[in-house]
Amino acid sequence: MVFVRPPSQSAGDDGIVLSIAYISIASKDLSAEELSALVDQSAASNARDGITGMLVYHAGQFMQVIEGPEEAIKALMLRIRRDPRHHDVYELFRRPVTEREFPTWTMTLCNSEALTVKDRSVLSDYLHQVRAGTGVGADREDAARFGTALLEQFCKAMLRHRPC
């Protein structure tokens, strides 16, 4: 897990940042070393570009929130969509926000093994429903709200164990 303070640049001139959440499928199972390298590389790039966020990896799937200056986020999403380490990128939401959810993390990894069994089960069900378009996944706004709530819950659990 990486905790890196972001640069002082936190928003555009108007104080608004773009926040995007997405899920995707890993092209192959990633080892702990590969995940760590991915997060370290992302944290360095994100610090340079004024981007913060959180990545969850579970059962070969990613769920991520990224937030920062609009042009930097759009450029990052283009790189994410082209990255061969995953596919089937599905945006849960894309919205302007005045306050970041993860203001102190240029990138952090929440590996599902650090979650409780109940949280892993909820995450598995959520990812399946979004992919299948059933349950909470049947409505994009519901899926976005539920996904955001999951990420916030994971973030709070991580902060209890490893405060910034």
C-alpha positions, 0 to 999 in steps of 0.5 A: 500500500502506498501513501504519498502526499499529492502536490499542492495543485489540487484543482483547476482554476475554478476549484473543481476536479474531475472524478472518474470511477471504473471497473475492469478485468485484469488480463492475467492474475497479478502477483503482489510484486506486479501490483506493487509496481503498478501502484508505485508507477501510478503514484509517481505519475499521479503526483506529477499530474496532480491526481489522487485516487484509490485502486481495489484489486479483487479476483482478477478485477480492478475498481478504481477512482481517480480525481484531479484536473480535468485534462490530466484525468482525461489523458490518464483515462486514455492511457488506462483504456490502452493499457494491456494489463486489463480490458473491458473498462466500464465507467461507473461515473464521470463527474466534476467535484469540488472536494476530493474523496482521496485528497492525500493519496496519489494512489493507494492499493486496497488488495481484497485480501486486506478486506473482511470476508463479508466485504470481499463477498459484497465486492464480488456480488457488486462486480458481478451485478455491474457486469451482468446488468442485474441488481444494483448493476441494472441502473448506472446511477445506483451502481455508481452510488453503491460503488462509491460507498464501497470504496469509501468503506474500504478507505475508512477500513484502511485508514483505521489500520494505516492512517496517513 
